[in-house]
Amino acid sequence: MIAPGLEPMEAKLVEALPDGTGWQFEPKWDGFRCLVFKQGGEVFLQSKSGKPLGRYFPEVAAGIAELPMDQVVLDGELLIPVGETLSFEALQMRLHPAESRVRRLAAETPARLMLFDCLWSEGALADRPLTERRAALERFHAAHGSPMLHLSPATEDPALAQRWLDAAGGALDGVVAKRLDEPYQPGERAMLKVKCLRTADCVVGGFRYAAKKREVGSLLLGLYDDAGLLHHVGFTSAIPAADRPALTERLEALVEPPGFTGDAPGGPSRWSTERTGEWEPLRPELVAEVRYDHVTGRRFRHGTGFLRWRPDKAPRQCTMEQLGGEARPALVEAALAKA
């Protein structure tokens, strides 16, 4: 039996879906990676970093415990649908020290487990090729699928995979490609992942100094809503070192409160660091074009890439409409349909 502590197989970021045959494509879900271990009555939910997750997702642990089998090891992604999309913020809210709060959230917004690999079900499978593991996973889901346990779609059709990639952003984080003939490779970047990159023109509403040097470390980005409020939506720190001294002088000349008139950086959060609230507000005059890969809750989920300045664009033209909607695509609706 495979024990907790196993490192999950990981993916290497590439620019495009691979060519040729022998690949299986799957959606890359925007959630928490989760390895599931069930041995008798004991259930262990393990994060990508090896930490236990069962305390924060008791409804999932309870659902696994009820499965009528002594041993199973699964790989998947924890997701929380809220309204018409998947909410990464709802997942983050679960990482709370108060058990009463976690259980209340589990009842209000129950998590789902999207399964995409099976390492032990009808015996040891980790050393078997993906074709056999996928077949075992499909048999497992056919017997035990539920509103909590879902089977992630998979295809060998690159055209369909490209359509999934084109739909990424609102609920999907991209597409993953796996070799059909390869075993599960713990800790190795043996899969390929492709993300759909987009661009947006954003107002620079503030900046942070670098940690150990009084020069710009990151630009704080904003977009206007329909009411004309400028909301903080993310940051970019991809500024060439040679440009930082002159840019710092340029920014310091624009320092003026409030910077953001809507949501601002530095709001209270258990994930805040000591420097979260340390930022300089700017007059909304500079516009930067940035590249991003994913939006959740009207914010860029990751740091963005700086592309260029846009002196030709008025700050008020930089609106939330650029980010599009976060409606769940049909792929998500089908995958999260109740069993």
N, C-alpha and C positions, 0 to 999 in steps of 0.2 A: 504494500500500500504506500502511495506517495504521501509524505508527511508535510505539514505546514513548514514554511521556510523556503519552499521552492521559488526560484525567481521566475517571473513571467517572461515568455518570449516577447521580444520587443521589435520595433520597426524602424527602419532607416528612412529618413525623408528624402524623396526624389522628386524631380520636377514633373514627370509624366508617368502615366500608366505603362507598364512594361509591354513590349510587343511579344508576339509568338504565342505558342500554345503551352499548356501545362500550368496555367495560373488559375487560382480561385480568387475572386474579388468579393470583398465585403464592405459594408459601410463602416466608417470609423465614427463611433458614437461619441457624443460630447458628455461624458460622465466620469465616474470613478472606476478605474480598473479593479477587478475583484476576482481573486482565486477562491474557490469554494472547496472545502475539505469536509467530508462527512464520514465519520468512523463510528459505527454503532449509533449511540445517542448523542455523541459529541459533534458539534458543528463549529468550524472555524472559518470566518470570512477574512481574507488577507488582502491588504492593499498592495499597490505596485511596489511600495517601499518595504513591504514585509510586516507592516503594523496591523494589529487587529481592527476590524471594522464592525464586528458583530454588535458591539455596544451602541453604535450609532445607527445601525439599521436592524433593530430587533425583529421587525416584521419579516424581513428576508431570512434571518437566521431561524426564526420559528417555522417559516415555510419549508426551508430545507430540512429541518429536524423531522418534519412530518412525512418526508418521503419514505415509501415502504421499501427501503434497501439499506443494507449495512454500510456499504462503501460506495463513495462517488467522489470524483475530483473534476471540477469544472472550471472553465475560464470564461469570463464575461465582463460586462460593464454594468455598474449600478446607474440607473436613470430615475429621474423624477419628472413625470409629465405634470405640468401646471397649465391649465387652460388649453391653448392651442399649440403649445410648444414644450420643449424640454427645458427645464430650469437648472442650470448649473448652480445658481445662487441658492436654490432650495437644498441641493446637496451640501453646499458649504455650511448652511445653517444647522445641519445635523451634527457637525463637529463641535459640540457644545458640552461643557462639563456637567450640566445639570441633567440627570437621568429623566426627571419629570418633563423637562422641555423636549427632550429627544422623543419620548414616548408620545407626547401630544402631537408633535410634528409627524411621527410615524402614522398616527391615526388620521391626521388631516390630509397629509400628502404622502401616501404610501409609495415606497420605492418599487421599481421593477428591476429584474435582473435579465439583461439581454445576453444570451449565451452564444458563444462562437467557437468553443472548443471543448473537447471532452478527453481527459487524460486517464480516467479510470471509471469504468461503468460495468462492462461485462468482463472485467479483468484489466490488466495493464495495457494502456494504449499510447503512452507518451512516445514510445519508440516506433510506433506504427506510422505509415504515411498519412497525410491529411485526408486522403480519400476515405480511409478506414475510420479515422477519428470523426470525420463529418457524418459518415453513415451511422456511427454509434450515437452521435449527438442527436441526429434526427430521430432515431428510434427512442432515445431517452425522452425527447420532447414530446413525441407522439403519445408516450405512455404517461408522462408526468407534467406536461405543459399546463399552465394556469394563468390567471390574470397577473400573477407575480413572476412567473417564469416564461420567458419568450425566446424564440429562436431567431437569431439574426439572419436576415436574407443573405444568400450567397449565389454567385453566378460565375460561369466560365466565359460569359459573353462580354468582351471588352466594350462593345457599344453600350450595353446596359450599364456597365460600370462607369462609363463616361457620363451617362445621364445622371447617375447618382452623384458624381463629382460636381456636375453643373448645378445640382440642387443643394449642395453643401452650403452651410452658413447659418441657417436658422435652427436646425436640429442636428445636423450632421457635421462632423469635423473633417470630413474628407473620405477617401477610399483606401482600403488596405489590400495589398496583393500578397498571396501566399502560394508557394510552390505545392502542387498537389502531391508530389512524390516524396516530400521531405517530412521527417519526424518533427515533433515538438522540440525546440531547442531552448531550454531555460537560460535566461540571461543574455541571449544572443540577439543581435539585431538581424534576425533571419527573415523578417517580413519587410515589405516596402510600403510606405505610406505617401499618399499624394494629397495635398491640400489645395483648395481653390482660393487663389489669392485675388483680392480686389483692392481698389484704391478709393480714397476719399480725400476731399479737400477740407481741412480742419483749421479752425482759428487757434492760434497759440494764446491761450488765456493765462498762462503762467509758466514758470520753470523752477527746477530744483538745481541747486549747486551740487557739484560732485562731492563725494563723501570726504575727500582729503585735500581738495583743492578749490580755491574760490573761482571756479569757472563753471559754465553750464554743464550739468550732467544729464539732464533730460528736459524735454519740452512737454508741457501739459496741454493736451488737445481738447478742444471744445466744439460743439455743434449747437445750433440754435433750434429750439422747438417752435411750434406754431404760435406760441404766445410771445415769442421774441426773447426767451430766456436762454442764456448760454450755459450749457451743461458740460461738465467734465466727462469725457468719454474714453480717455486713455492717455497713453504717453508714447514718446519715442526717444530712445537714447542713442540711436544709430547716427551720431553726428561725427564726422571725421575729426580726428584730433587736431589737425592743422587749422580747422575752421573755428574751433572753440573759443580762442581768445577774442577774436573780432566779434563773434556772435555774442559773447558774454557782454561786451561793451554795448552792443546794439540792444540787447534785452534790458540791461540795467537802465538805459535811457527811457524805456517804456514802462518802468515799474509804476503801477498805480492801482489801488484797490478799486473794485472788488475782484477783478479778474474774471470770475465766473458769477453769473447772476442767478443760476439755477443750482443744480447739484455741483458741489465743489469737492476738491481733493481733501483728504484728511478727516472725513466723517468717522464717527466711532465705529470700530469693527474689531472683533477679536483677532483678525489677521493683520491689523495695523502694526507697523513697526515704529520705533522711536522717531524716525524721520518722516513718517507719513504726513504729518501736519506742517512740515517745514518746506514752504514753497513761497515763491515770490509772484504776486498777482501782476498782470500786465494789461495795458490798454489793448482792446481787441483790434489790432491793426495788421498783424502778420498772419498770412495764410500759408499753410504747408500742405503739400500733397504727400500722403503716406500710404503704404501698402499694408493691408491687414488680412488675416485669414479667417477670423471668426468673430461674431457678435453675439452677446447674450445680455439680456437686460439693458439694451441700449448702450452697451459699452463694448469696447474691444477686449476680448478675453485675454489676449497676449499683447506684449509690446509690439509696436508697429515699426515698419521700416521707413525711414525718411527717404523720399524720392527727390523733391525739389521745392523751392519756394514758388508761390503763385501770386506775384505782385499784380497780375492782371485780373485777379478775382476779388470782389468785395467780400469782406468778412460776413456780411448778412446773407450772402448767397450760400454759406456753408451750413446746411440744414440737415436735420435727422433723416430727411427723405433719402439721402444718399445710401443709408444703411439698409433700406428696404424693410420689408416685414419679416417677422419671425414665425410666420404661419407654418404649421407642420406640413411637410410635403406628403404626398400619397404613400411614399415608402415608409414613413414613420407611422402613419395611420394603420397601414397593413401590418407592420411589425408589432405594434402595440395593441392590435385588436384582441379582444378577450378570447381565450381558448374556449 
